Amino acid sequence: MWHNQQLWLLSILGLLTFIGPHAEAGESFRLYDPGLETIVQYDQYGVFSGWGTSEYKYYIKDREGLARAVGEGIYSNVTGLLKDPSFQKMQYEKRLEGSDWDFVNSDNLQANFFKWASAHDQPAGLKQFYSATMLEKAGLYTQAIKTYYSIVVNFPKTTGNTSWKTPWYVGPASLDAIAYITREHPDLGMQLEGGRIRIRHRYDDDPRNDAFEISPGRIVPAPKKSGRASRVDLSGLVVRRQLGQGAVHLTQYANGQWQLFANKKPYVIRGITYSASPVGKSPDNGTLVVHRDWMLADENKNGKIDGPYDSWVGKYKNDKRVGQGPAVGDFKLLKDMGVNTLRIYHHGYNKKLLQDLYETYGIRVIMGDFLGAYTIGSDAEWSAGTDYRDKDQQEKMLASVRQMVEEQSRISGRLFCVS
C-alpha cells in the first residue's frame, strides 16, 4: 500500500500557484537577542580571501563584535543562546532531549530552533541550516536570512546526505533560500547581490573529489515594496496574438501580459509535479530511474494502481498515527485539495491512466521532456552526463520531444505540452 505522505510532490517553477519549496510561516516566537545589525557587515569583523576560487576563506578578527551583530544562534554567537530565558526554561523542563532529527518536523518551531542552534554532534553548517529553516518557518525572515548567509560566509563547503545516501550541498541550498525569501518578501528591503557556489564533479555522487569555487556575494539594502503588483483586468484589452488553436491556448494582450485558456475560459493552474513512491522507499526508486513504474505499480495485486487509486491517509489520535484509513487514491485526494493540473514527463507511457485522471477527476496534465536531464532522452552515460554538443545525443533528444508532441496531439484538450 502507498501512503499519501510519501508522494514525491514538487512545485512547478514559474507555472504553478503557491505550492512552493518552502513551508508557510508557522507559529512564531521572539528571540531574546536578535543581534544589532539587520544586514551584517562582515567586512568590519573579518577578512575575505580567495573570493571566487577554491581557496576562499573568511577570517574572523573581531569575534565578539560579530557575535553582537548576528544575534543568538548564529555563528559566531556561541554563548548568546545560553542567556535566552526561553532556552533555559526548555532545558530545565527537559523539552530539548532526544535526537536532533526529532526536531525537524516537530510543530514546536522554537524548540526546533533551540535544539539545532545548540546541537553538538552535527557539522556547523548543517546546524545553521536547520536553525535557519526553523526561523523561516516561524516568519522570522530577517534572522533566517542572516543565518542562511552565515553558512555561505563561514561554511560554504558543508555537505550532508540525502535519505538515499547521495551528497546534499548546504551552501547552494542556503543561497537559494535567501533568494527565495527576499523575492517573496520585498517588504524586508534586502536582496542578495552576487553569490555563487560552483561545485565541480557535483553529480558523480562522490564528495571526495568535489572542487568548490566560492563567491559569497553580499546582502545589500533594496527598496522596500509593499507586496506583489495588483492584478490587471485583461478582459477589456485588445488581443495582440494567440498561440494554439485547440481547446488549450495562450492569448497575449496589448499590455504584453499573457493569459492561459482552456475550453474558452481563463485557466489558472493550481497544481504540482507528481510522482508517487511507496512507504519507506526512495523517490529515486521507480521514479527518476524508471519513470513509468508509478503508473503501473500494484504491489498488493488487487487490480488497482497503487498511488493514483490505492493510497490512504493515516488515522491520528493525540498527534500519533494509530492506523491507516480506507484506500482513497491520490487522484481523489488531489481533486479534494483543489488541484486542477499535474506536471509529469511523457516518458511514462500509461496514457489511459491520464485520460481517466481528466475524465473522472477533471485534472489536466502538463507534459514535459527532460531534454537530457539525468541523461534521459540523450542516452548518455550517467557518469559523463548529457553532452549538448554531441550530434547523436541532440538527435535523440529531438526525437524524444517529437514523440511527446505527436502523442499529445492525439489527446487534444487534456494535456499541455511544454519543454
Steps between C-alpha positions, in 0.01 A plus 500: 500500500610855436469791740403843376770661718766319297412672173788658314331838470699794369386840379503587132733797491348797322178317415314402813338703771609511862619144553864595543820348630480668838249452777254768590578691817399304808451610862746782560713576805720784615876491529664620818798634301431570129832675457589863438512492119229415250758462223822376656809692382740207487783718365508682836559182698732301277678462168392320183762329284498276195168646381372296203754220540544169678723682751218714633519577873346742748727582794320642807702776672236639737309200626319687777390776264369246249312317775328823606408575138348163404304412815433174679532168323703640210871436466705636677252577778566183699404624846202725414262206481589392854378836634156468341247440785277293267794276414589461868138412583477235227827348613385492862172335399697248288303592190813500283599140568511245221652469155565815300293348221195486726505880482468539124126453447379568852226764528693688770718723283667672795609166645621394157706817470650461847584135439683560174669822609645313800570165329838347583537209260416664166721691253482873566352575159226242546417639846466845349284379211238335718507795740432728203221273378321526834536878502360515148204278589429724799490806278821649644624567148771756573663270752460204265682689225781586742530134599495366144761759401723405792526156338604652167765715670635253755411145390434501124649153447275320749367174357218291640327189374159445347282215625635284219863572590591743223680830578295805592675836481396743772668812356308513168178413685558800728551734204175373349319556830623860523394571141158351567431688824611839366295450184185395684535770768607823328381689808821385675704744291781248446645318203789270417751661267713243323561176683600176335634166615622291209580136568690301240419126492187578698286236332724194518379423857858498630565805722867406540589647161283813525671827405331816632514852356340738749375856461280579802353817351354757736170575666422862411212743563225508238200730454217379721186397317160445650443170318416354163355716226122517492314291246411650163159447339586369153146446374467847342842515337576451131635154413846520346539134404399144584717189518323170438165430336370211710306480824811625683667818376688813609387856433722808519341841558603850394675563835728200437346271762394145421201292606447126473164370377342154512167442325474876438520586871797653689695219663706554817733210568471359852725202510813307576763283343384149582669164537407256778737284708418205729539545875862468606646513148708771339328715235787394272372143513264477206462870431820669380652175375195326351235764443208273428497287818256713698256487210486120517598394852257271682700359790207338678365350174145625551458628146532870591805714420645584840572875506210634293227267633620313809685747728362582843513761774616401847266512797628717785429530870687748721730576204601133476416281204294206622421332170404559143171620363316354204668503159416826326758551228708805423285608207198542729711667769651740247156593369382564857804727551389712206777387265404537134833422332789255539847538353661176388730384223388315189738211557228339710294309247168418670300764314175318582563586865539867410178495301316373808668772708334757275168331428427386858673764710519799263876535545708593197866416444797716403725264307870577471827353379817472707711627207796294610475569873611190694612382151134419424435524127866546407601141589832634630693319771384609845853566626581724202168682476330637190732674256281753321767543232479134398303469172379147573370601843336809350309285251381263772373789714320655203342163425378482859337844474348408163351184651350705785333749267363233267358296787338798668348629177282191508364596844426865422346706778612284789878541494724803468839439334795694640874465461 
